[in-house]
């Protein structure tokens, strides 16, 4: 019967290096996830503020959005007619 193969120094070092790289990757991923969660919290807060503002303005919100859209469309048409946009 053959004896179990033992890990050489180089194989051991290679395995340790891979484990260290994996730990660093997990730490980097965790940090990125924390940043994303922080941004999501800020977006939720902004959405609450915008919802409260829309509720306060009631029907005027739709009117203002329509006026803004119309103004944007007119400015684009004007830019095309005067040659500023191709």
C-alpha positions as CSV (number, residue, x, y, z in Angstrom):
1,X,0.0,0.0,0.0
2,X,1.2,3.4,-0.8
3,X,1.4,6.1,1.8
4,X,-0.9,9.1,1.4
5,X,0.7,11.8,-0.7
6,X,1.8,14.8,1.4
7,X,1.5,18.3,0.1
8,X,4.8,19.9,-1.0
9,X,5.8,23.3,0.2
10,X,5.0,24.9,-3.2
11,X,1.6,23.3,-3.3
12,X,0.9,24.4,0.2
13,X,2.0,28.0,-0.6
14,X,-0.1,28.0,-3.8
15,X,-3.2,26.9,-1.8
16,X,-2.5,29.5,0.9
17,X,-2.1,32.2,-1.8
18,X,-5.4,31.2,-3.4
19,X,-7.1,31.3,0.0
20,X,-5.7,34.8,0.7
21,X,-6.8,36.0,-2.7
22,X,-10.3,34.6,-2.1
23,X,-10.5,36.3,1.3
24,X,-9.5,39.6,-0.3
25,X,-12.1,39.1,-3.0
26,X,-14.8,38.4,-0.4
27,X,-13.8,41.5,1.6
28,X,-13.9,43.7,-1.5
29,X,-17.3,42.3,-2.5
30,X,-18.6,42.9,1.1
31,X,-17.4,46.5,0.9
32,X,-19.0,47.0,-2.5
33,X,-22.2,45.5,-1.2
34,X,-22.2,47.9,1.8
35,X,-21.8,50.9,-0.5
36,X,-24.7,49.7,-2.7
37,X,-26.9,49.2,0.3
38,X,-26.1,52.7,1.5
39,X,-26.9,54.1,-1.9
40,X,-30.2,52.2,-1.9
41,X,-31.1,53.7,1.4
42,X,-30.4,57.2,0.1
43,X,-32.6,56.4,-3.0
44,X,-35.4,55.2,-0.8
45,X,-35.2,58.4,1.2
46,X,-35.3,60.5,-2.0
47,X,-38.3,58.5,-3.3
48,X,-40.1,59.2,0.0
49,X,-39.4,62.9,-0.4
50,X,-40.5,63.0,-4.0
51,X,-43.7,61.0,-3.1
52,X,-44.5,63.4,-0.3
53,X,-43.9,66.4,-2.7
54,X,-46.2,64.8,-5.4
55,X,-48.9,64.2,-2.7
56,X,-48.6,67.8,-1.6
57,X,-48.9,69.1,-5.1
58,X,-51.7,66.6,-6.0
59,X,-52.8,67.2,-9.6
60,X,-50.3,69.9,-10.3
61,X,-47.5,67.3,-10.5
62,X,-48.9,65.9,-13.7
63,X,-49.4,69.3,-15.1
64,X,-45.8,70.4,-14.3
65,X,-44.5,67.1,-15.9
66,X,-46.5,67.7,-19.0
67,X,-45.3,71.3,-19.3
68,X,-41.7,70.2,-18.8
69,X,-42.1,67.6,-21.5
70,X,-43.7,70.0,-23.9
71,X,-40.9,72.6,-23.2
72,X,-38.2,69.9,-23.8
73,X,-39.9,68.8,-27.0
74,X,-40.3,72.4,-28.3
75,X,-36.6,73.2,-27.5
76,X,-35.5,70.0,-29.4
77,X,-37.7,70.9,-32.4
78,X,-36.3,74.5,-32.4
79,X,-32.7,73.2,-32.2
80,X,-33.3,70.9,-35.2
81,X,-34.9,73.8,-37.2
82,X,-32.1,76.2,-36.5
83,X,-29.4,73.5,-37.3
84,X,-28.0,73.2,-33.8
85,X,-28.8,69.4,-33.8
86,X,-28.3,67.2,-36.9
